[in-house]
């Protein structure tokens, strides 16, 4: 019997994430830390394994080092397989040409041979910058039941935000009659989540047509999906209800972290029916001596200061007399005594010196005009010297 | 380091802490919030470059197997060597092994297949950091037959133990088994190094002579007819030989210097569970405690070790307690000096207390 996989997932992880500024100077967006002990890519990878999909291609391009190291052989997600498993797919040199991935569709096109190794009936296309829990098996069933060529996961968004998304205009049976990428005047509030299931033969056919078209930008939303609609292919929407967040901006990343707090949070990580797997570090439990209020703290941390409404990542040290409020500390961060951090996102490996002051209290900071809506951002690996100050809304990627 | 194979006795001192070993072997006794005792013996070996480890089991080793799996969390899932479980061997004429020597007898076929020059034997009832490459260097330098690792501390035991004296060259010149004595002694920690071939000959000889006790029949006479050397283990050492010792060894981790000694400058490998980070609510008050991933704290916690997934209800006050994985403490409970095994439910408003010298123990899966 020939071995095959019914469904192969392709995870687009090449985006630069330029709207995360200093947080993505050296790492790809899917490798950015989230929720104290995770990286963004843990969510789609965990969704795959929790949905019974054990073959995943991860398409990398921009700053892949940390991401490659993190994904490794896929063991934390049970994706180390003799047949299938997780594979990093970077752009490669071919006999006739060498090319970077030109667009989302081109990235998938360049890896058609990878997908064909598994002889899949369906291909699931995912993005590496969303926080959500989803059972793709249910979506696949809907795709099969509808006999669709392509199924697009979607959810309702506030109409005033709809122009930031790809918008689906659908018939009552869920079939799509129009797809508009970031329309100025959206006709509906049904936004594409960037999650597509294609019947494999259709995907390969339209990717090849798209590649042959010199005017195409080789993008799913702009080119491939409209082309399929125009050709009269059956395309369906799949309504997702639940928590889903695009963490492509500083403020959405901050909000998504805050959505984890509270006894009944907007997004529950402690869910035995849908465990989010990650490459958990080998740290002992957190030592807590200080005041920790409405916060989450990961293993390996040593908290002797005060933490309020914050997310404290693995191996963070918050010394006596230090105060962290409304902030996200990603991991391996030292906050020395007397320092205060307000309304900030602090990237990994940062040291904040004694009595340093980062950001301003949230109520004041939100009034500050900045690219980050008042959130202060300290980039990876920097040191803020004793007594140093960083004003609200600033993005810092050098020592201060 | 010279090629070395490790052998761990996972079940040899089970009777010392019957409360905790009723449902598991010593090696799989939970410790320090996320570990099992065997993690320390295994991590010492793995961090010293040992890549073949045999684990001798006895009965009730299901929980140990569940913990160790294929050994991948210790980087011991290998084609060559790796982690090998050595379940007890018995046929109709033999019963399960009783002592260390009989247990070793069961491991001879494993050891014969090993090509490694040296073998390290270790129990799994203690918490410490040891670099075996240094022990083997010492062993080679002294041209020893057997090197016994010792730790100097006050003798306080009431059951089987070995102490010895060494001369200025670290050679063991006197050795006592279960002496009636007091004060600071050189206590053998049941970790030894020998050439693999030497150990195999010893075992073979012991079988032929009908020996039963490794200490009495081999080590004690060995002082005269072998080169026995003592290697000193410096730094923190905790031996879990009673429930109180277990309680104290856990609470020791609340001291910064002990945490540094046990966890610093190295990784302690363990089975990884993907629990969410610990969550603290508005009402949480936490002092001087270790809090693991998966915990939800809504009450007051002081001087405690909380394992993975422990939930502390509103208004509950928990002091000086060791609560193992997935304990649920209802609202307004009051707990002091409690050691609670896994998966326990303590209903709302319960008041439970032990004391420093006799912690109150709650068995696995209890409902109170």
Interface residues (C-beta under 8 A of the other chain):
Chain A: X35 X36 X37 X75 X76 X261 X262 X263 X269 X270 X271 X275 X276 X277 X278 X280 X282 X283 X284 X285 X286 X287 X288 X289 X291 X292 X293 X294 X295 X296 X297 X298 X299 X307 X311 X312
Chain B: X32 X33 X34 X72 X253 X254 X259 X262 X263 X267 X268 X269 X270 X272 X273 X274 X275 X276 X277 X278 X279 X280 X281 X282 X284 X285 X286 X287 X288 X289 X290 X291 X292 X293 X294 X296 X297 X298 X305 X306 X307
